[in-house]
Amino acid sequence: MIDWLACALVRVIGGLCCLLPPAVAVWVGEQFGQLAFFLQPQRTHIGLLNLRAAFPGAYDPSAARRIIRACYRQLGAGFMELLRLPVMDRAYIDRYVTIEGRVHFDEAMTSGRPVMFLTGHYGNWELSSIVAALNGYPIVALARTQKTLPKLYQLLISYRESKGCTIVHKGGAMKRLIAALDQGRPVGIVGDQASRQGILVDFFGRPALFATGPFELAHKKRAVLLPAFMHRVRGPYHRAVVEPPIEFGDAGAEDAAIRQGVERFADALARHIRQEPSQWLWMHKRWKHTPAKRVLVLSDGKLGHLKQSLAMVEALRASHAQMTHDVVDIRYRSSLARGLAFLWSWWAPRGAGATACLRSTLTPESAHALLSRYADLIVSCGAATLPANVLWSAANRAKSVVIMNPAPLPLGRFALIIAPRHDQLPARPNVVQTPGALVNRMLEEQLRQASEALQRHPQFRGHEPMSHRHPVIAVFIGGDTVDYEVSPAFAEDLIHDVMAAAAILNGWFLVTTSRRTSPAVEQRLTTALARVPRCRLLLLAHRDSMNGTMEGMLGSADLTLVTGESISMVSEACASGRYVVVVEPPRRRAHDGASTKHQRFLQDLDDDRYIRLTPSGELAVVIERLLTHREPAKRLDTFSTIRDAVARLL
């Protein structure tokens, strides 16, 4: 009954459309299409995701929605033109359709070879076969059977075939297509969709499946294969663009020739889509089976947090070689805006209102960078990035990964949580605990190369290359935190102990500071080390180029000395496989006997023999003992801990 009623309704609408002027009929179709935009939110969402994936960073949410809405309007207009086929004739085509590349069309039709036209779901692709038919070349077109409303589908097929076209359907269609080519009839195929079969070629920066059937047929029959695309100019006016033919290479290299043909068609289709994005059918899951995944890393501006997120990316890449990633800085308009974002992300179900919330709470630059990007997975580290992770992963239907305790947000909001053991999170399927902060693998060859690069730094002192004849101590000095104070006096005492150890061992030492190190501490270090020959390098974060400093110093060192206020700095030192001595800076306030999270972190690493937690007065003795006795150093490997967990995410 529904099928019969749909047929009757379409006949009535089609009859009325035939009475309307073409421009009015197209306008009515556009309004129906715009209605469908609002009535099909799931398809609209797919279109927005595809658009962001194809044009990363190009369109903000408003611009993207305008393009998808225009796409729906285009589809509605095309449907009305299909219903007006009974009154279309050659004069109509001559008036409303211009043909670019007509020479390619004419040369193909007079070549004496079989001819195949290949198009995509672009513009009013249905009109392409009608244009050819009314120019005297009725096409045999391949179509997919629609089983939902069979009577209505047959009615629409009769409209298309009324102009001389012949429609064949998948499933036994190959024989009819071959017969048509043998009879000299041109064949038309829409070639931009594929199910699980086909080959993967690059399409907007990601591998996408394209069916090889049209290219295999063209190669086998030695046919002229012409890409053709129908652009809607305005209203009922169209521009048919016939591309130069796709030529195949050596007939003996069939697989290579077919791949080359598919790639040329994909490039041509992408070129037309870039010209007018609103004319392609974005609402299809075009990259459903792509092996390439996209990861979005959210940064709060803290280098330690970013390094942990990038370590997560490397763990993902170990199981997904074609994975790519982007980094977006998360900046809020104000502290109040940040609070509102936290409140909304904690309360909102499934990311409802995510776009509006992020657009109103983030700075314009940060909002555009985030909301114009697609992701299969979103990774963040640090509290400031949590609302953006929760909301935008829900809006993208992406997996969300957070590094460190995501409090105050519930653990269930994230697909995976990588947290250090000292955070003491409850055991859950989505929680993976690590002994320290998440750090990347440090391969010896990479550390060696970083060491060689560091020795070419303008601040490097002396011409004699460092070698194992002189033990090297790398010193990493941090800065003030809520719990610790790195004062000039503390830094000076630490350097004196290092100088004493270096003198006893006939060794050298390298010193660097962090972004949190105060100017007063850096000034004290500059004064104390100005004329110390055993200090081969002093790099100050607020003055010198720091690219690769951590890796270069670790690669150069036999032992590292780290101030204990930085969890990420201590963890990176432990991952290097060097001896690690940690000294706690003076605490700002006393605690009531219970150990702090930071103290638990240091004590756990000390108990596991990753570090030697040492009071400042005993540094010289501990350093001398470690570098004299040379006991095996233990390497912290958080990468292996998370590798299996993250492999299941994508």
Secondary structure, DSSP 8 states (H G I E B T S, - for coil): -HHHHHHHHHHHHHHHHHHS-HHHHHHHHHHHHHHHHHH-HHHHHHHHHHHHHHSTTT--HHHHHHHHHHHHHHHHHHHHHHHTGGG--HHHHHHHEEEESHHHHHHHHTSSS-EEEEE-SBSSTHHHHHHHHHTT---EEEE----SSHHHHHHHHHHHHTTT-EEEESSSHHHHHHHHHHTT--EEEE-S--SS-SEEEEETTEEEEE--HHHHHHHHHT-EEEEEEEEEEETTEEEEEE---B----TT-HHHHHHHHHHHHHHHHHHHHHH-GGGB-TTS-TTTT-S--EEEEEE-S-HHHHHHHHHHHHHHHTT-TT-EEEEEE--BS-HHHHHHHHHHHHHSGGGTTHHHHHHHHB-HHHHHHHHT---SEEEEESGGGHHHHHHHHHHHT-EEEEES--TTS-GGG-SEEEEEGGG-----TTEEEESSS------HHHHHHHHHHHTTSTT---SS---TTS-EEEEEE----SSB---HHHHHHHHHHHHHHHHHHT-EEEEEE-TTS-HHHHHHHHHHTTT-TTEEEEE-TTTS--TTHHHHHHHH-SEEEEETT-HHHHHHHHHTTSEEEEE---BSS--SSS--HHHHHHHHHHHTTS-EE--GGGHHHHHHHHHHH--------HHHHHHHHHHTT-
